[in-house]
Amino acid sequence: MQSTKEYAGQIEGVSYGRLLMAGNSIGAGYVASEVFVGAVGERSGSFVFQHWGLAEGAAAASSGNIIPGSGTGELADLIGHLTMWQDAEGRHHVKLNAGPR
């Protein structure tokens, strides 16, 4: 599956990704790679991140990492970890714990 996502806030931009998903009546999981183009804070450029998630009933968890060395522009030295979640209204959120290499 292909995806395009828009980000607003401290992470501002768009990502283009590919997802592989599997599920059944008990749970589901996915793995994805995305290319982000935009800004993190005051720094702009692009980077690639991979993430994965699992769901079992109402319980869900999703996290991922920036691929080391994938950044361009002012984000060329960016490394870090992402945590993702969905709120009660269905909006998706990302927390990026990242910094320079």
VENTAZI-V976617 format. One line per field, one symbol per residue. ss: DSSP state (H for helix, E for strand, C for the rest). psi: psi as a letter, one per 40 degrees, with the letter a starting at -180 (. if undefined). A space follows every 50 residues. Layout:
ss: ???
psi: ???
This chain:
ss: CEEEEEECCCEEEEEEEEEEEEECCCEEEEEEEEEEEEEECCEEEEEEEE EEEEEECCEEEEEEEECCCCCEECCCCEEEEEEEEECCCCCEEEEEEEEE C
psi: hiihihiiadhhaiihihihiiiaedaiiiiihihhhbihbehiaiihii iiiihhbehiihiaihhheeiibeedehiaiihiihideeiiihhhgiai .
